[in-house]
């Protein structure tokens, strides 16, 4: 099986995200579609982007597993998890704002510095790996309150770096489920036990 290298990509500046308004953490309507309609580009392995979409949005850091993993399927997820999901609908006006990964699914994560609850970004069409979902009652300035608990490679407070996720990553991050689509299954994963404010 091909391996994915962990790659750190410079995050979109906070100012760009702020311009989107109250939904600065990403936020456009979620659709469950294929790469062709999401408008992404896939790296063909030698650094050249191969456009897979209609609007030319380039996400050229996807590895072979991201390219090959299917979108939503009818079968239930198998095994003990975590299960693959794909980030969706983070492109706003031609710019991929990324899906914010937080240290908890609540408004207050128990930290005290500005943006400390943010621990990274996941780019449009990338795979993330969820262990469970949780309705926290907090909507992240959006319209839904259901969050996925995902594996994540970093827990640095205030980090807006776009990172790759893998099933064995040591930390837990939280993303709004609305901006994901199941990858190779129907999305019916277990509910999380009530998480602590710190993650």
Secondary structure, DSSP 8 states (H G I E B T S, - for coil): --------B----HHHHHHT-TTTT---------HHHHT-EEE-SSS-EEE-SSS----TT--HHHHHS----SS---SSS-EEEEE---EETTEE--EEEESSSSS--S--STTTTEEEEE-TT-EEEEEEEEE-S--TTSS--EEEEEEES---TTEEEE----TT-SEEEEEEGGGEEESSS-----B-----TT-
